[in-house]
C-alpha cells in the first residue's frame, strides 16, 4: 500500500499539533510563575499594610532579577533543540548541563553581591520607614533562593529544547502548591511573620530546582552524558546569553520609561496605566507560549538540516500569532465591562482607561506576530540580531514616549507610543525573517 503524498494541509496539521502540544503546557507554566507572588501577597497582606508594602518592594526587586536572567531559559532551549534535531541527545543534555552550571555560577554571584547591598536596594526603591525593615527581611532571605530560581530557568530551557513542556508545567504546579502550604504553615503556624513567607518561597524554589535536576540527571545517565562542569561549554552558554541579556534589558527599559511617563501624567493616568500593563502582561503570557513553542520547534528543524521545515513552521506560527492576537483583541473589547470594575471604581480612572485599552486591543495582532518572530529567531540562535533590533526599538520609542507629556498627550498617546514600539519590533523582526539570514542549519550555529 503506497503512502499518501504530503500536502500543504497535512503539513499545517502537523505543525498545529506540534504547536499545541508545546504551547498549551508552556502557557500553564508561565501563568503559574506569577502566582508565587500572589500567594505571598495574600498571606502577608493579613499581617498588616507595612508588611505588604515591604513584600511589594522586595518582590519587585526579585522579579527584576529573574527577568534579567531569563536568557538562561531562552539560550538553552535553542542550543539543546538544535542537538535534538541533529539526533545527538547526549550532546543536547551536555549542552543543557552547561546552562545549568552557568545558572549556579550566576546565582552564587548574585547572592554574594545582593546580600550585603539589600538595605541599599530597598532604599533606592523609596520604601517608607515602616516598610523598610520588612522589605529587607524578606529580600535577604529570598536572595538565598536565587540560585535555585536560575537553575529552574536553565533546566526549563533544557526540557523545552528536548520538546518537553509538560514537565515544567507539573513542576510549576507542584511548586505553587508547596509554596502556598509552606507560607500558611510558616507565617501563621510557626509565627515567623514575613520571614516565614520568604522561607516558604525559598524552600519551594529549592524543591522545584531539585525536581528539575532529578529529571535532567536521569536523562544524562540514560544517554551516558557527562554531568561535570565544562569550562568551554559554560563560556559558550554565556556568550550565547549576552545578546539575549541586552535584548531583555532594552525591553525592561521600554517598560520602565512607559511607567515613568505615566507617573508624570498624574495619579489617575498612572493608576490606569498599571491596570492596562497588568492586562498587557496577561495577554503576553498567551502569546509567549507560542513563542516558546517556536524556540523549540525551529531549533529542532535547523539542527536536523531541515530548512524547508523551519520555514513552514515559521509561517504557520505567524498565522497562529495573528489569529491569537485577533482573538485577544476582541476579548479585551468584549470583556472590558467585566474586568474593569475588578480593578477600580474611580470614574476618572475608568475614563482614562477605556480609550487606551482600545489601543491595546487594536495592537494585539501586531503583538502576536512580534512574539512569534521573536521566538523563531531565538530558536535559530540569532541573539545578536535580536539585541541590535531591540536597541533600535528603544532608540525610536524613548524620545517619542518622553515627548508625550510635553506635547499635552495623555495615557492614550502613551499607549500609541507603545504600539509604535511594537510596530518597530515587527518591522525589524519581519525584515530579518524575510531575508533568510537567520537560517543556519546544523547542530551548532
C-alpha positions in Angstrom: 0.0 0.0 0.0 1.5 3.3 -1.1 1.7 6.2 1.4 -0.3 9.3 0.5 1.8 12.2 -0.6 2.3 15.0 1.8 0.0 18.0 1.2 0.1 21.6 2.5 -3.0 20.8 4.6 -1.3 17.8 6.2 1.8 19.9 6.9 -0.3 22.6 8.6 -2.0 20.0 10.7 1.4 18.5 11.7 2.7 21.9 12.7 -0.6 22.7 14.6 -0.2 19.5 16.6 3.4 20.4 17.5 2.5 24.0 18.4 -0.5 23.0 20.6 1.5 20.1 22.3 4.2 22.6 23.3 2.4 25.9 23.7 -0.5 24.8 26.0 1.6 23.3 28.8 4.0 26.2 28.4 1.2 28.7 28.9 0.2 26.9 32.1 3.7 27.0 33.4 4.0 30.7 32.6 0.8 31.6 34.4 1.8 29.5 37.5 5.0 31.6 38.0 3.4 34.9 39.0 1.1 33.0 41.3 4.0 32.6 43.7 4.0 36.4 44.3 0.2 36.4 44.5 0.2 33.7 47.2 2.8 35.6 49.2 0.8 38.8 48.9 -2.4 37.1 50.0 -0.7 35.6 53.1 1.4 38.6 54.1 -1.4 41.0 53.4 -3.2 39.8 56.6 -0.2 40.7 58.7 -0.6 44.4 58.0 0.0 47.1 55.5 3.7 47.8 56.3 4.4 44.1 55.8 2.6 44.0 52.5 4.4 47.2 51.3 7.7 45.6 52.3 6.8 42.4 50.3 5.9 44.5 47.3 9.3 46.2 47.2 11.3 43.0 47.7 9.2 41.1 45.2 9.7 43.8 42.6 13.5 43.5 43.1 13.4 39.7 42.8 11.2 39.7 39.7 13.6 42.2 38.1 16.5 39.9 38.8 14.7 36.9 37.4 13.6 38.7 34.2 17.2 39.8 33.6 18.4 36.2 33.7 15.6 34.8 31.6 18.2 34.3 28.8 19.2 31.2 30.7 16.0 29.6 29.5 16.0 31.1 26.0 19.6 30.4 25.0 19.5 26.9 26.5 16.2 26.0 24.7 17.7 26.9 21.3 21.0 25.2 21.8 19.5 21.9 23.1 16.8 21.8 20.4 19.4 22.0 17.7 21.2 19.0 19.0 17.9 17.1 19.4 17.2 17.9 15.7 20.7 16.6 14.9 19.9 13.3 16.7 22.6 13.7 19.3 20.8 13.5 22.6 23.9 13.1 24.8 25.3 16.3 23.3 21.9 18.0 23.9 21.9 17.1 27.6 25.6 18.1 28.0 24.7 21.5 26.4 21.8 21.7 28.9 24.2 20.9 31.8 26.5 23.8 30.7 23.5 26.1 31.0 22.7 24.8 34.5 26.3 25.2 35.7 26.2 28.8 34.3 23.0 29.4 36.3 24.6 28.1 39.5 27.6 30.4 39.0 25.5 33.4 38.3 23.2 32.6 41.2 26.2 32.5 43.6 27.5 35.8 42.2 24.1 37.4 42.7 23.8 36.2 46.3 27.3 37.5 47.1 26.5 40.9 45.6 22.9 41.3 46.8 23.1 40.1 50.4 25.3 43.0 51.7 23.5 45.6 49.5 19.9 44.6 50.4 19.3 47.7 52.6 20.6 50.0 49.9 18.5 48.3 47.2 15.4 48.7 49.3 16.3 52.4 50.0 16.6 53.0 46.2 13.0 51.9 45.8 12.0 54.6 48.2 10.5 52.4 50.9 8.9 54.1 53.9 10.4 53.8 57.3 7.7 51.4 58.4 8.0 49.1 55.3 11.8 49.1 55.1 12.6 46.5 57.8 10.1 44.1 56.4 11.4 44.6 52.8 15.0 44.0 54.0 14.0 40.8 55.9 12.1 39.3 53.0 14.7 40.3 50.5 17.7 38.9 52.4 16.0 35.5 52.9 14.7 35.4 49.4 18.1 36.1 47.9 19.1 32.7 49.1 16.6 31.2 46.7 18.1 33.0 43.6 20.5 30.2 42.6 17.5 27.8 42.7 15.4 30.2 40.6 18.2 30.5 38.0 18.6 26.7 37.9 14.8 26.4 37.3 15.2 28.8 34.3 18.1 26.9 32.8 16.5 23.5 33.4 13.2 24.7 31.9 15.2 25.6 28.8 16.7 22.1 28.7 13.4 20.4 28.8 11.8 22.8 26.3 14.8 22.1 24.0 14.0 18.4 24.5 10.5 19.2 23.3 9.0 18.7 26.8 6.9 21.4 28.1 4.7 19.2 30.2 7.3 18.5 33.0 7.8 22.3 33.6 4.0 22.6 33.9 3.9 19.8 36.5 6.8 21.2 38.4 5.3 24.7 38.4 2.0 23.4 39.8 3.8 21.4 42.5 5.9 24.4 43.4 2.9 26.7 43.6 1.1 24.2 45.8 4.1 23.7 48.1 4.6 27.5 48.3 1.1 28.1 49.4 1.1 25.4 52.1 4.5 26.5 53.4 3.5 30.1 53.5 0.5 29.4 55.7 2.4 27.0 57.9 5.4 29.2 58.5 3.7 32.6 58.7 0.8 31.6 60.9 1.6 28.1 62.2 5.2 28.8 63.2 4.5 32.5 63.8 7.5 33.7 61.7 5.6 36.5 60.0 7.0 37.9 56.8 10.2 35.9 57.3 8.1 32.7 57.1 6.7 33.8 53.8 10.2 34.3 52.4 11.5 30.9 53.8 8.4 29.1 52.3 9.1 30.5 48.9 12.8 29.7 49.1 12.1 26.1 50.1 9.5 25.7 47.3 12.0 27.1 44.8 14.7 24.7 46.0 12.3 21.8 45.7 11.5 22.8 42.1 15.2 23.1 41.2 15.8 19.6 42.8 12.9 18.1 40.8 14.4 19.5 37.6 17.8 18.3 38.4 16.5 14.8 39.0 14.9 14.7 35.6 18.0 16.1 33.8 20.4 13.8 35.7 18.2 10.8 34.9 18.3 11.8 31.2 22.1 12.2 31.4 22.6 8.8 32.8 20.3 7.2 30.3 22.3 8.7 27.4 25.7 8.5 29.0 26.2 12.3 29.1 28.7 13.9 31.4 27.4 15.9 34.3 30.7 17.6 35.1 31.2 21.3 34.6 32.9 22.1 31.3 34.6 25.5 31.2 34.4 25.8 27.4 30.8 24.8 27.4 29.9 27.2 30.2 31.7 30.0 28.3 29.8 29.2 25.1 26.5 29.3 27.1 27.5 32.7 28.5 28.4 34.1 25.0 25.0 32.9 23.6 23.2 34.6 26.6 24.9 38.0 26.4 22.9 39.2 23.3 19.7 38.0 24.8 20.6 39.8 28.1 21.0 43.0 26.1 17.6 42.4 24.4 15.9 41.8 27.8 17.4 44.9 29.4 16.3 47.0 26.5 12.8 45.7 26.8 12.8 46.4 30.5 14.0 49.9 29.8 11.0 50.4 27.5 8.6 49.3 30.2 10.3 51.5 32.8 10.2 54.6 30.6 6.5 54.0 29.9 5.8 53.7 33.6 7.9 56.9 34.4 6.0 58.8 31.7 2.6 57.6 33.0 3.7 58.8 36.5 4.4 62.3 35.1 0.9 62.4 33.7 -0.7 62.3 37.1 -2.2 59.9 39.7 -5.2 59.0 37.5 -3.1 58.1 34.5 -0.5 56.1 36.4 -3.3 54.1 38.1 -5.0 53.4 34.7 -1.6 52.6 33.2 -0.9 49.9 35.9 -4.2 48.3 35.2 -3.5 48.2 31.4 0.0 47.0 32.0 -1.3 44.1 34.1 -3.7 43.1 31.3 -1.0 43.5 28.7 1.3 41.2 30.7 -1.5 38.6 30.9 -2.0 38.6 27.1 1.8 38.4 26.7 1.7 35.0 28.6 -0.6 33.6 25.9 1.5 34.9 23.0 4.8 33.9 24.7 3.6 30.3 24.9 3.5 30.2 21.1 7.0 31.9 21.1 8.3 29.1 23.4 6.9 26.5 21.1 8.7 28.4 18.2 12.0 28.3 20.0 11.9 24.5 20.5 10.4 23.6 17.1 12.7 25.9 15.0 15.8 24.8 16.8 15.0 21.2 16.2 14.3 21.7 12.5 17.5 23.7 12.0 19.5 21.1 13.9 18.1 18.4 11.6 19.2 20.4 8.5 15.6 20.8 7.5 15.4 24.4 6.1 12.1 23.8 4.4 10.5 22.5 7.7 11.8 25.5 9.6 10.3 28.0 7.0 7.0 26.2 7.0 6.8 26.0 10.8 7.7 29.8 11.0 4.9 30.6 8.5 2.4 28.5 10.4 3.3 30.1 13.8 3.0 33.5 12.3 -0.6 32.6 11.3 -1.2 31.4 14.9 0.2 34.7 16.2 -2.1 36.7 14.1 -5.1 34.6 14.9 -4.4 34.6 18.7 -3.8 38.4 18.5 -7.2 39.0 16.9 -8.9 36.7 19.5 -7.2 38.5 22.4 -8.1 41.9 20.9 -11.7 41.0 20.6 -11.8 39.6 24.1 -10.3 42.8 25.6 -13.1 44.8 23.9 -15.9 42.5 24.8 -14.8 41.7 28.4 -13.9 45.3 29.4 -17.2 45.9 31.3 -16.5 42.7 33.4 -12.8 43.2 34.3 -12.5 47.0 34.7 -14.7 47.1 37.8 -12.4 44.4 39.4 -9.6 46.9 39.3 -11.1 50.3 40.0 -14.4 52.0 40.9 -13.0 55.5 40.3 -14.9 57.1 37.3 -11.9 59.3 36.4 -9.6 56.2 36.2 -12.2 54.4 34.0 -12.4 57.4 31.7 -8.6 57.4 31.2 -8.6 53.6 30.9 -11.1 53.0 28.2 -9.6 54.7 25.1 -6.1 53.5 25.9 -7.5 50.0 26.4 -8.9 50.1 22.8 -5.4 50.9 21.5 -4.1 47.8 23.3 -6.9 45.7 21.7 -6.1 47.0 18.2 -2.4 46.3 18.7 -2.8 42.6 19.7 -2.4 41.1 16.2 0.9 43.1 15.9 2.0 41.7 19.3 1.1 38.2 18.2 3.4 38.3 15.2 6.2 40.0 17.2 6.2 37.4 19.9 6.2 34.6 17.3 9.1 36.0 15.3 11.0 36.7 18.5 10.6 33.1 19.4 11.6 31.9 15.9 14.8 34.0 15.9 15.6 32.8 19.4 15.2 29.2 18.3 17.5 29.9 15.5 20.1 31.2 17.9 20.0 34.7 16.2 20.5 36.5 19.5 22.9 39.1 18.2 20.3 40.4 15.7 17.6 40.4 18.4 19.9 42.5 20.6 20.5 45.1 17.9 16.8 45.2 16.9 15.7 45.8 20.4 18.3 48.6 20.9 16.9 50.2 17.7 13.4 49.9 19.0 14.4 51.5 22.3 16.1 54.4 20.4 12.9 55.0 18.5 10.5 54.6 21.4 12.3 56.6 24.1 12.1 60.1 22.5 8.5 59.6 21.3 7.3 58.5 24.8 9.2 61.2 26.6 7.6 63.8 24.4 4.1 62.7 25.3 3.7 64.9 28.5 5.3 68.0 26.9 3.0 67.8 23.9 0.0 67.5 26.1 -0.7 63.9 25.3 -2.4 61.6 27.8 -2.4 57.9 28.6 -3.9 57.1 25.2 -1.0 58.9 23.4 1.5 56.9 25.6 -0.1 53.6 24.5 0.0 54.7 20.9 3.8 55.1 21.5 3.8 51.6 22.9 2.1 50.4 19.8 4.7 52.2 17.7 7.3 50.3 19.7 5.7 47.0 18.8 5.4 48.1 15.2 9.2 48.9 15.1 9.8 45.4 16.6 7.6 43.9 13.9 9.4 45.6 11.1 12.9 44.7 12.3 11.9 41.1 13.0 10.0 40.7 9.7 12.9 42.0 7.7 15.2 39.5 9.3 12.9 36.6 8.8 12.2 37.6 5.2 16.0 37.8 4.5 16.6 34.2 5.5 19.8 35.1 7.2 18.5 33.5 10.4 18.5 30.1 8.8 21.8 28.4 9.8 21.4 24.6 9.9 23.4 22.1 11.9 24.0 21.1 15.5 25.5 24.4 16.3 25.0 27.9 14.9 
